[in-house]
Amino acid sequence: MKAAALEFRGSTSTPRTGVNRGVSILDFVLRLVGIIATLASAITMGTTNETLPFATRFIRFRAEYDDLPSLTFFVAANSVVCGYLFLSLALSILHIVRSAARRSRIILVLFDTVMLGLLTAGASAAAAIVYLAHKGNSRANWIAICRQYNSFCERISGSLIGSFVGIPVFVLLIILSAVALSRRGSHK
Amino acid sequence: MKAAALEFRGSTSTPRTGVNRGVSILDFVLRLVGIIATLASAITMGTTNETLPFATRFIRFRAEYDDLPSLTFFVAANSVVCGYLFLSLALSILHIVRSAARRSRIILVLFDTVMLGLLTAGASAAAAIVYLAHKGNSRANWIAICRQYNSFCERISGSLIGSFVGIPVFVLLIILSAVALSRRGSHK
């Protein structure tokens, strides 16, 4: 809460502060949604494995998410974003209490933007691999492994949902911060 | 230039305006960098193909970028982002002339954030596939096609660079907009 000393210089009694408080509360709620979504994604993907009950032409009969590096990155990205969102709740609460904060909002925009990039990168890389697992690619001679590993593929497809919920959450968070920053006008 | 009528309500003689003008000029330059980077990426990837001079165990001997859907998405994403950046130059110039603009900056933050997501998604999906082309995956029985298609793989790897230059450009653009919005304080 070190930022508190830096930020509290506005009055807290004008209507604009009320709007900013509403924005800050929405920011807090969106972060909670983001935490749940990314945590669900990371856990679902991180616990995915399937052992086939019969022999196929594969040498190994067990599929785990960390056989595919992109899916490992997906779990790491979602975990990092989830941890960041949890830590950022502190600043979000600070903004509800002290709506006129400026520097801490800019810092949040910076980290939110970087985390949006990380989450999108993880989700997109995993989606590319999941698509390949479902469809394969005849030109590159890559087979669709989902024909063998059905339940594995369902899990890895489903775990993408959390990330793709998290992405619009971050877009909204950045817009809300921009709106809050622009509304600070009368508090200098 | 419709936004001009909406936005021009600040004075233009305070020191803060000077800082905002500097920020707006930097914004303009960054957009130019982004246009060049994404255009280079789209063109490099979009013109990639290789015909092998000898027979291999592949049925077809020609590799094109659009054999892999993720690379097609990469070209589309880079083209869209490049087109957006070109159009956004108009608003960027408006912000240099009229530093006190607020709503048009928020609109820019919104679109910049969405475009950051699109560009990251395209680059990340392509990177996942390029990695697979280089390394293959023994667990999924996906072979490393780069052993056959050397020059194809070099081109698709190189074309990622432009996108990965574009991503930090967008992060900077969003931060600059946030700073400019927060500095507007004295112009209400």
Interface residues (C-beta under 8 A of the other chain):
Chain A: F58 R60 A63 D67 L68 P69 S70 R102 R105 I106 V109 L110 T113 V114 L116 G117 T120 A121 G122 A123 S124 A125 A126 A127 A128 I129 Y131 L132 A133 N137 R139 A140 N141 W142 I143 I145 I167 F170 V171 I174 I175 S177 A178 V179 L181 S182 R184 G185 S186 H187 K188
Chain B: F58 R60 A63 D67 L68 P69 S70 R102 R105 I106 V109 L110 T113 V114 L116 G117 T120 A121 G122 A123 S124 A125 A126 A127 A128 I129 Y131 L132 A133 N137 R139 A140 N141 W142 I143 I145 I167 F170 V171 I174 I175 S177 A178 V179 L181 S182 R184 G185 S186 H187 K188
